[in-house]
Amino acid sequence: MNLRRGFQRITLILAILAGLVLAGFAGSMPFKKHRDASGWGLGDYIVVQPPSKEEKKEFDRWVQLKGIRESPDYFVLEDSANGYTAPTLNSVREKLAEQQKTRFWRDLSRPKLVTYCVMAGVGCGIAGFFGTWATVWFGGLGVYKLIRWLVSGFTDE
């Protein structure tokens, strides 16, 4: 059996598998970012305790300072039978800050999102293929040379 040819086949198969796995993983990353930024499957409101009068006043002052003409009615939703209440002022501020951070991923159009997924998949697939191929090939070659050197040291040849 030709060990070199077998080793080349094993190296190629491992590199192809690694490239495919990395392409799938990296290709799905932009979609996951978009899904998380868009908030798919999440409600608009968080189940928290009802806001106090001080929090309502603080929110109204904050709205006036920001110059918003019509105050968004964040504190209207209240369904005590199901335990749903509107978020407190701090959770509203945190949610607005998080939305600003994720705006790029949330506002992506479908063609751009598909393009990013394809580019990430192809790029990481190629990098994974060559990285795995080089690691297995040169690592296997190094181990082969080491074993050969050790064996030749104990023989008279």
Protein Blocks (a to p, Z undefined) as FASTA:
>chain_A
ZZklmmmmmmmmmmmmmmmmmmmmmmmmmmmmmmmmnopoiafbdcdddddfklmmmmmm
mmmmnopabacdfklpccfknopacddfklmmmmmmmmmmmmmmmmpcfklmmmmmmmmm
mmmmmmmmmmmmmmmmmmmmmmmmmmmmmmmmmpcZZ
